Amino acid sequence: MAFMRYRGLPQGELTAEEFWAWLGQFDADHDGRISREELQRALQSLNLWFASWKAREGLRAADADRDGAVGGAEVGQLFAFAQRQLGIKITQLGSY
């Protein structure tokens, strides 16, 4: 098993593009969507307690079509979850 080094989440306020780019480094299958397992790895990299539970809740909040991953139009709901439940400040939502 190879160890991957991930960039930490930038401090302060983030744009939607910065947050999505940060999440993108955890996209193991490179499909442009974030699964529950990928979101869990992202949250674990932040040393958050209950990362598995928070990833499950984040996916439940954002995955409108229930296909097991967040992408496309669902990204805005994931950003809203991150702001509301994780305390991440995201500005300039732009096209999301």
N, C-alpha and C positions, 0 to 999 in steps of 0.2 A: 504494500500500500504506500503510495507516494504521499508525502505531506505537502499541502499547499499553503502558501503564505498569502493571506488576504489583506487588502488595504482596510484600515479601520474606517469607520463612519466619520466623515468630517465633522468637526465641532461647530456649534452654532446653527444658524439657519441654513437650510439647503434648498436648492431649486429642485423641482420635480425631476429634472434631467440628472442632477447629481445623485439623488437618491436612487433612481432607477439604474444608473451606471454602477453604483455601489452594489445594489442587489444583483446586477448582471454578472458579477464575478462569482456568484454562487450558483449560476445556471449551469449545472453539471452537464446536461445534455445539449446545451447550446441551441435550444429551440426558441429562445426569446420569451419564454414564459417561466414563471416561478412556481414550482410545486411545493407541497407542504414540507417535504424533506429538505428542499433547498432553502426555504424560508427558515426552517428550524436551524440549519447550519449558520445562516446569516445572523439569527438572533443569538445563537450560542457564541458567535465571534464577539458579540458585545458583552458577553458574560452576564446575560440577563437570567434571572431566576425563572424557572418554569418555561423555558424556551419552547419545549415541545407543545405545551398547552397553548401558549401564545401563538405559535405558528398555526395550530389547528383552528384557533379562534379567528386569526387573521384570514386564513383561507376561507373559512365559513362566511366571514363578512364580505369578502371580495369576489368569490368564485360564483358569479351569477348563473353560469350555465352548468355548474356542478360537474365539470370534467376533470377536476383534480389539480388544476393549475390556474394561475392568474396571468392574464396577458390581454393585450388589446384594450378594449373598452373597460375592462374590469380594473385596470391599473389605478384609476382614480379612487376606487373604493379601498384599495390596499393603502394608498396614501392617506386617506381619511382615517383608516384604522391605525396606522402608524402614528398619526398626530394625536388621535384621541386616546389610544391605549398604551402607547410606548413613549409618549412625550417628545417625539421627534418633530421639530419645527420645519415644515416644508412650505416654501413660498413660491410664487410664480408657477402655479400649476399649469399654465400655458395650455397646450393641446390635450392635456390629460383630463 
